[in-house]
Structure formats: structure tokens, C-alpha cells
Amino acid sequence: MDLANKPVNEAPWTQYSVLLVDDEPGMVSFLQRALAPRCGVVDTAGSVEQAEPLLRRRLYDLIVLDIAMPGRSGIDWLHQLRAEGYAGDVVMMTAYADLDTAIEALRAGAADFLLKPFSLAQVLNAIQRCFERSRLVRENFVLRREVSDRSADIEGLVGHSDVMCELCERLKRIAPTPATVLITGESGTGKEVAARALHRMSNRSGGPFVPVNCAAISAELIESELFGHVRGAFTGAQQSREGLFYYARGGTLFLDEISEMPASAQAKLLRVLEERRIRPVGSEQEIPVDVRVIAATNRDLKAEVAAHRFRQDLYYRLQVVEVTLPPLRERPEDLSMLVHHFIAQISPNLDVQGLSLDARTLARMAAYDWPGNVRELKNFIERSLILGWFDLGPEPKASALPSGTTDETLEAVEKRHILAVLGACDGNKSEAGRRLGVSRKTLDRKCQAWGLSEPA
């Protein structure tokens, strides 16, 4: 990208903030005119002494710093910044062609070195390289967080029931929009799976997906975790730190168990959703962020609002679009597909052979309510693969399964059982579906797949 020739009204770096430190007013004016239309924030200072209070109020992505200035030199300040934990990039400038000075600046932690006078293209290219490194740092942070989160399920949505087909169509319709989404459903139904699906199908799929479990962060630290903090903001804040909103820029922030967020953080989150700007803890300035927020909860947020445990205005702001995930007991026709999916997924990781699912075992599994939903089913399959059999407990005394040979395929048993129920209902598919626990549409689809326009 030739940034030197880009129109000045375009802003390719609107998510980034820059601090310019130079005692030459002409140089500061030149850099500010070049960067202000392109970057989200551009602040200036004429010396290190003027820059220090600015840095205490804001976490700058980049500092463009002159070496020789009245008072403290830029290199001395850079040594201090690195010692205090400043992780942003620093581009050093000097009017003196001194190789030893350049080497010293780079050893002190400078990301780049510019010799005055330099062209607009030179400084923009140097800044481009810094912002590209910053993007890679954010992506690496997100990847490390995902790898370390062993509980995060990254599987897609599995199921062919009517309710799952309708859910998928709803997600496809919502995904391309920038709307905030509230995902509700019982624990274990796959709320994070749905959130990841929304992210993958959106125009933000190239950006990071950052999951946050609000219940796992203490009330004292959640604001710092989300919005970041500056050095000295609270006891123990020995260095500045970016928050998860920063790392999610250009992508999606998934706030799981949003109902557990403390009231003080709820107020700040509401403001962020409305203004699209964050204020790190201890800072006086705000940083623009381009982040899509998806929240999830297994609680009834209306009841939480009525009990004054959740802000009503935040509830309505989150509920721009609401998606409800069905419990597993309400889609029994998906059970077989889920079991086979988890067997295929888990058995290679355990280095064990898969298990064969017969109709009797499937019927006993379908008779169970699965209060832990898909997560419980996945854990059950993993345990069964380790044991080498489906650990379903004692065999029931009586079985409602139709009799047949033991070497029949699962599809044959299913077909014979469904047709037997249809026959008992005199061909009434609605009544047969009620008895089988499936919809009329599902029965029509199965009969059509078997080449039966009407039950025989």
C-alpha cells in the first residue's frame, strides 16, 4: 500500500493512537497534519516532561519521539518506558547522522529510526510497519488465550431438527449486520458455539474472536480486564495494560455469563456500546474501538432486571437481537447425529476405537433429559470411549423398542419403528410425531427419503 499517495481524508488506522514528542513546532505540525486524518487519536508534546502526564492518562499504540530535546533525551525516556513495562512501539527521530546513536536507540527498544529530514512516505511506511506488528501481537494474544482455554468448544452447530435449521437460518441473517446480539439458553446448549458461528459468518471473520467469562473475573478486576488500565491506576498496577476491548478491535468480543457482571462495570459497558469508545482505568482520555459485542447468559435477564441485579438500559441495549438456543431434550432427533459427531471428534484424540451405536442404546439415551445439554453429552461420549462401552446404568426392566434381529442397521430399526407408530396412528403424521417426539416436517422428510409419499 502506497500510503504517501493516499487521500488525506481516508483513515486506515482509525483504531490506533499516537503520541508525537518533539521540540520543533514545524516537525510536530507536519506529523500532526499527516496523521490526524488517518489515526484515531494524535496527541503532541514538546518535551519528555510534557509527554509523561499524557502517557499516564492514555495507552498509546505508538510514540514518535525525537532524541535530542531540552531536558531529558528521548533515549533516556525510552529506557525508562521499557523498564516500566510500556509495550507499544516507539519510532525515534534525529537530525544527526550518528550510527552509534541509532544503534543505541534500537538497543533501548526503538522499533524504527528516522533521520531528519524525512519524507511523508518514509514516516508513513515506518508507522505502517509498527501498526502491522501491533496487529500481529493482538492476534497472537487471542490465539494463546484460545489455546489455553481448554473449556472453549470450537465445534460448529450440529443437528438437522427443525429447531436447529431455524436457528441456523436466523444466525445467517444476523451475522452480516453490526448489531449487538444476546444469546440465551440453558448451560451447555452451545452459546459460545453460536457466537463463534456469528463471527465466522460476519465481515469481521478476519479479525479476532475474544471470549470473556464474566463470572471468572473478580469484581475488582473486571473493568481493568475489559478496558485496560494505566500505570498507578490502583494498587499493584505497576505498568500500563491494554484491555480485552483493545485486543478485540476489528473483531468480536464475546461476553459470556453477562448476568454476573457487577453493576459498576455494567454502567461502563453501556457507555461503550453507545459511544464505541473505552476509557482505561485511571485514564482521563477515551480510545475509539471498533468491536462487535455478543453477550450470552443462562439466566432470565428480565427477572434479573426486575430483581435490580441487572441494568434495564443495558438489557435493552444488548437485546438488539436475541437468539435462544434450545435444550437437547427438545431436539431428540439430533441425538444420533451428535453422538456420531462426538465419537468421530474425540476418539482420535484419545487414540481409541469408536463405539457402535445401536437402536436400543439410542432409545435409552433419548429417554434421558440431559440437564447438562450438549456439553453433558460430549462428556458422556468421552467417558464412554475411555471405558469402551456406553455407560448407561442398569438396563430397564421393560423395553418399548420393537422386536427385530440384532444385526439390523440403526436406520432399518428406526424406519421400522417409525412406520409401526404411523400404522398405530392410522397414518396421522401429526399424532405420530407427537408420540415419537419429532415434528410433522421431520416425518415427511424421512418418508420422502425412504421413497414413501404415504406410509405403507
Secondary structure, DSSP 8 states (H G I E B T S, - for coil): --GGGS-TT--TEEEEEEEEE-S-HHHHHHHHHHHTTTEEEEEEESSHHHHHHHHHH---SEEEEESS-SSS-HHHHHHHHHHTT--SEEEEEESS--HHHHHHHHHHT-SEEEESS--HHHHHHHHHHHHHHHHHHHHHHHHHHHHH-TT---------SHHHHHHHHHHHHHTTS---EEEE--TTS-HHHHHHHHHHHSTTTTS-EEEEEGGGS-TTTHHHHHH-B-TTSSTT--S-B--HHHHTTTSEEEEETGGGS-HHHHHHHHHHHHH-EE--BT-SS-EE---EEEEEESS-HHHHHHTTSS-HHHHHHHTTEEEE---GGG-GGGHHHHHHHHHHHHHHHHT-------HHHHHHHHTS--TTHHHHHHHHHHHHHHHTS----S--SS--S----TT--HHHHHHHHHHHHHHHTTT-HHHHHHHHTS-HHHHHHHHHHTT-SS--
